[in-house]
């Protein structure tokens, strides 16, 4: 039976999971604040945070022994999370005009 997470990788798994949470938070906050205050620097920070999120999610999936089909599922999840703040911002602007 394949272990979900090898015991020697448990600390790294915990660190990668925390990194996913904080990178996703940084991406959503910096994107929304960049649009709210019309600040291009925060938009670059959002792109950097999204890049960290991509790396952390694939690192987490590798540590959790998710291979094959799971990489496609992880990619779809990352695409969805990438466009979600953009679509939420557009929806908010459209409903408040």
C-alpha positions in Angstrom: 0.0 0.0 0.0 1.3 3.5 -0.8 1.6 5.8 2.1 -0.3 9.1 1.6 2.7 10.9 3.0 6.0 9.3 3.9 7.0 9.9 7.5 10.3 11.5 6.6 8.3 14.0 4.4 5.8 14.9 7.0 7.4 18.2 8.0 7.8 19.2 4.4 4.2 18.3 3.7 3.1 20.5 6.6 5.3 23.4 5.4 4.0 23.0 1.8 0.4 23.0 3.0 0.9 26.2 5.0 2.7 27.8 2.0 -0.3 27.0 -0.2 -2.6 28.7 2.3 -0.4 31.8 2.7 0.4 32.1 -1.0 -3.3 31.9 -1.9 -4.1 34.5 0.7 -1.3 36.8 -0.6 -2.6 36.4 -4.2 -6.2 37.2 -3.4 -5.4 40.1 -1.2 -2.7 41.7 -3.4 -4.9 41.3 -6.5 -7.9 42.8 -4.9 -6.0 45.7 -3.4 -4.2 46.3 -6.6 -7.5 46.7 -8.4 -9.0 48.8 -5.6 -6.1 51.2 -5.3 -5.1 51.0 -9.0 -1.5 50.0 -7.9 0.6 48.2 -10.5 3.2 47.1 -7.9 0.6 45.1 -6.0 -0.4 43.4 -9.3 3.2 42.2 -9.7 3.1 41.0 -6.1 -0.1 39.1 -7.0 1.6 37.4 -9.9 4.6 36.5 -7.7 2.3 35.1 -5.1 0.4 33.1 -7.7 3.8 31.7 -8.9 4.6 30.6 -5.4 1.2 29.1 -5.1 1.8 27.0 -8.2 5.1 25.7 -7.0 3.7 25.0 -3.5 0.7 23.1 -4.8 2.8 20.9 -7.1 5.3 20.3 -4.3 2.4 19.3 -2.0 1.0 17.0 -4.6 4.4 15.4 -5.1 4.8 14.9 -1.4 1.3 13.4 -1.1 2.2 10.9 -3.9 -0.4 12.2 -6.3 0.7 11.3 -9.8 -0.9 10.9 -13.2 -4.5 12.0 -13.3 -4.0 14.0 -10.1 -1.6 16.4 -11.8 -4.3 17.3 -14.3 -6.8 17.8 -11.5 -4.3 20.0 -9.6 -3.7 22.0 -12.8 -7.5 22.6 -13.3 -7.7 23.7 -9.6 -4.9 26.2 -10.1 -6.5 27.5 -13.2 -9.8 28.0 -11.4 -8.1 29.7 -8.5 -6.2 31.9 -10.9 -9.3 33.3 -12.6 -11.6 33.3 -9.6 -10.4 36.7 -8.1 -10.5 38.3 -11.5 -14.1 37.1 -12.1 -15.1 38.0 -8.6 -13.7 41.5 -9.0 -15.6 42.0 -12.3 -18.8 40.7 -10.7 -18.4 43.1 -7.8 -17.7 46.1 -10.1 -20.7 45.2 -12.3 -23.1 44.9 -9.3 -22.0 48.1 -7.7 -22.2 50.3 -10.8 
